[in-house]
Amino acid sequence: MAELLTDDQIDQAIRDHLPQWKFADNALVRSIKRENFLDGIRLVATVAQLAESMNHHPDIDIRYTTITFKVSSHDAGGITDDDLVLARHIDTAAG
C-alpha cells in the first residue's frame, strides 16, 4: 500500500504544483468549467482513460458544464503520491 502524505506535504504540493486544487474531505478537489456539456464529457473521457491506465480512479461529478474531480487513495485512507500524479494528469488534460 502507498504511503499517506502528511497535511504539510499535501499543502506544499498544492502550493508548488497544484494551485487550482484544494484539500477537502480527505481528498484533492478541483472543479473545471467547460464551454458546453459535450466538452465536459470529452474531458471526462480523457481523464477516464488516464485513470484506467494508472489503475487509480477519481470520483467525478458532472453538473452540466462543470466537472468536479475528487482524488484520493481510498484503500490507503487519504492522499498518496499516486493522487498527486493523477491530479497533475487531470490538469494537463484540462489544458
TORDREN-746137 format. One record per residue (C-alpha): x, y, z; residue in three letters. Coordinates in steps of 0.1 Angstrom, whole numbers, padded with zeros to 4 digits, always signed. Example, Ala and Ser with C-alpha at 12.3 -4.5 7.8 and 13.67 -1.06 7.14 Angstrom:
REM TORDREN-746137
+0123-0045+0078ALA
+0137-0011+0071SER
REM end
This chain:
REM TORDREN-746137
+0000+0000+0000MET
+0012+0035-0008ALA
+0023+0058+0020GLU
+0000+0085+0031LEU
+0012+0121+0028LEU
+0011+0145+0057THR
-0010+0176+0057ASP
+0022+0197+0053ASP
+0032+0176+0023GLN
-0002+0180+0008ILE
-0003+0218+0014ASP
+0032+0221-0002GLN
+0022+0200-0033ALA
-0009+0222-0038ILE
+0012+0254-0034ARG
+0040+0242-0056ASP
+0023+0221-0083HIS
-0015+0220-0080LEU
-0026+0256-0074PRO
-0061+0250-0088GLN
-0068+0222-0064TRP
-0079+0223-0028LYS
-0078+0197+0000PHE
-0112+0190+0013ALA
-0129+0159+0028ASP
-0097+0140+0028ASN
-0093+0144-0010ALA
-0078+0167-0036LEU
-0107+0185-0053VAL
-0109+0206-0085ARG
-0138+0219-0105SER
-0133+0227-0141ILE
-0158+0246-0162LYS
-0162+0238-0199ARG
-0179+0259-0226GLU
-0206+0233-0232ASN
-0217+0199-0219PHE
-0200+0178-0247LEU
-0166+0195-0240ASP
-0170+0184-0203GLY
-0178+0149-0213ILE
-0148+0148-0236ARG
-0126+0158-0206LEU
-0142+0131-0185VAL
-0135+0105-0212ALA
-0098+0117-0214THR
-0094+0115-0177VAL
-0111+0081-0175ALA
-0085+0067-0200GLN
-0057+0082-0180LEU
-0071+0069-0147ALA
-0076+0034-0162GLU
-0040+0033-0174SER
-0029+0042-0138MET
-0055+0019-0122ASN
-0062+0049-0100HIS
-0097+0064-0104HIS
-0111+0098-0093PRO
-0146+0104-0082ASP
-0162+0126-0109ILE
-0193+0148-0106ASP
-0208+0162-0138ILE
-0231+0193-0134ARG
-0239+0205-0169TYR
-0207+0224-0179THR
-0188+0220-0145THR
-0169+0188-0139ILE
-0156+0182-0103THR
-0128+0157-0097PHE
-0121+0143-0063LYS
-0088+0123-0060VAL
-0078+0102-0030SER
-0065+0067-0023SER
-0095+0051-0007HIS
-0075+0019+0001ASP
-0049+0040+0020ALA
-0074+0063+0036GLY
-0060+0096+0023GLY
-0037+0113-0001ILE
-0007+0095-0016THR
+0018+0103-0043ASP
-0005+0085-0068ASP
-0031+0112-0061ASP
-0006+0140-0069LEU
+0003+0123-0101VAL
-0033+0118-0112LEU
-0042+0154-0103ALA
-0013+0166-0125ARG
-0026+0144-0153HIS
-0060+0159-0149ILE
-0045+0194-0151ASP
-0027+0185-0183THR
-0059+0171-0198ALA
-0078+0202-0188ALA
-0053+0224-0206GLY
REM end
